[in-house]
Amino acid sequence: MHNHFYPSVFEKDGPASVKKLEMSDSQGLFELQQNVTNFDDGVTFNPVLIILPPRERYEAGHAGAISLLVSRGACASDIVTGMGPIVTPLPGGRYLPLILPRVPLPLHWRYRLACVAMMRSCRPALTEIHNRPDLARFLARFGPVRLVLHNDPCTMRGARTVRQREDLARHVLVCGVSDWVVRRFQEGCRPLRTEVQPNCIDLSALPFSVERQRTVLFAGRVVADKGVDAFVRAWGNVRKKHPGWTALIMGADRFGPESPETSYLERLRPVAAAAGVMMTGYRPHSDVLKAMAQAAIVVVPSRWEEPFGMTALEAMGCGAAVVASPMGALPDLVGEAALLAAPDEPEALEQALGFAMDDDELRERLGALGRRRAALFDVGPARLRQDELRQEAIMFARSRSQS
């Protein structure tokens, strides 16, 4: 489909020919940059191309957090691309799979070339790249690019050093999903431009129930960074004092029904069973939201510095009382609408769970505060912010090309 976009030189020169592409691609670069002129007064006539991280699947029942967020914010004209064909795409935009060229290059270079081919095929006004700084910097040679960072950029290829981050910010509009992510990107750098584009939810689509079950729910990836074992430990210490309450873990190592059994899960299962915690394994996102709407308490005990905290936002939107870790962006996200407890601080999580389970009025108040807090991240304002940043990214590329 896109093979005519790959120079035949790749077949004989290997990695050395990458430089030849950069040097010989002035015509393609010129044509792509002409799409900037199609933008005026907030109207984009060419589509926006959204490139997912390689491991993200834009498929119902298999989607991770980034795919769900992209679907939520995508316009009808947006083109979403990722690795591999899918059966049932998510509803936002139009999905087209990347086609990797059959050339003797490392996989990451074949992936880059597939993205270039997609840009040339779609002629986007803007290319949005999620969580791949190295790819964003490379593709900025071929058209306007906006980079959306969902995790700590200092751990990502192409943004680990101050020099890389400063160079990246000179060529693409860098956006982080929270102030915490932006601060990490700016760390050690000279003043540079970055923007915040918070994650969002569709509050009107979330389930909500006034009648709550006496359940404490953990939902998400069952890995050590998420503090699942800390929740199991805390529950084992408090459950005898709270008869009639149950504890539930929904999730697996990865998103999707094919998630593997890991050594962490093998160690956790007998401990959870002994503590009286039920583990359901992976469940579709819709099932998780229903469980959040029914649970009295949702716990988010991350050890990892959460770059945003979608689980906490969804739980607040569903009206549950939230007990969250004070790590990363979580305190800024929940504000006064949750109890904070460090997962590995002695008795901290146990005390927070005990307070919430013992006090019906506290849970009701936290649930109401959470719903109001979640409304700040509703999809309507988020789409307006996205449109604004898309316009700014195109103007940024235009000013850079003219300088």
C-alpha positions, 0 to 999 in steps of 0.5 A: 500500500505504502511501498512506493514511499520507501526509497530503494536505496534502503534495500542495499545501504541499510542504516547508513541510508537513513541520512540519505533520506533526510538529505534527499527529502526536501520535496516531501518536506515542502509538500507536508509543510504546505498543509500548515497553510490549510489552517486558518481561523481555527479550521483544519482542512487536512486531518490530524494524524495520531500515532499511538505507542507501538504496544497500544491497541486501538481496539475495543476490549484490548485498549490501554489508557492512552488508546481510550484517551485518544478515542475520547478526544478524537475528532471524526476527521482524525486518523489514528494509526498504530501497530497491526490490524484490529477487528473492532476499533475504538469509536474516535477517528478512523484507524489505519494500521502502520505497514512496516517496510521490508528493508534490512533495518532494525525494527525501530527504523522500520517503524519510523519509516512506516510513520513517514509513509503514513504522513505522506499518505495522509498529508496531515495538518499536524501529527500528534505522537504519544509517549515517543520523544525520539519519534517526535523529534525524527518526524518533525523533519517532515511536518508539524508535530505535537508530542503528548507525554503521559509518563515520566519523560526522563525515562523515555528514549529521546528525552533522558538528557537535558540536551535531548529535551531542550533540542526536542522543545525547539522542534515540536510542541511538547505537552504533558498530561499534568504539571508533574510531567511538565516539571519532569520534562523541564528539570535541569533545562533552560527556560523552554516552552511546554504545555499542559493537556490534562487527561479527561473523562466523559462524565455523562457516560460514567455509571453512577449509583447512590446505593453503594456496596461495602466493597473496597476496590483496586482496579488497574494493572496488578504490578508492584509499582501500583502497590497492590501488595500494599493494599492486600497487606492493609486489608489483611490487617483491618478486615476483622474490625470491619465485618460485612466489608469485602475487598476486590482486585480487578486487573492483570499484569497488562490490559487485555484478556491475553495478559500473562501470569507473572511471578508477581501475580503468582506470589500475590494470589496466595497472600490475597486469598489468605487476606480475604481479597478476591481477584477477578483478573482482567476485565473490560474497561466497562466492567471496571467502571461499573464496579467503581460505581458500585464500590463504596471505596476505591483505593489507588495505592501507587508506589510509582510516581503517577504521572496523572492517575486516571484510575483516581479520576474515573473513581471520582467521576463514578462517585466512589470515595477515594483513598490515594497515594501521595505520589507523583501527580495524584495529590494535585489531581484529587485535591481535597476529594480523597484521603491520602496514604503512603502505601509503605508507611507503617499503618498509613493505608490501614488507618485511611481505609479504617477511617473511610469504612467507619464513617458513612458521612465521610464517604458520602462527602468524599464521593460528592467532592470527587464528582465535582472535582472530576467535572473539571476534567470533563471531555468538553473542556478537554476537547477545547484545550486539545483544539487550542494546542493543535492550533498552537502546534501548527503555528509553532511549526510555521514560525520555526520554518520561517525563522 
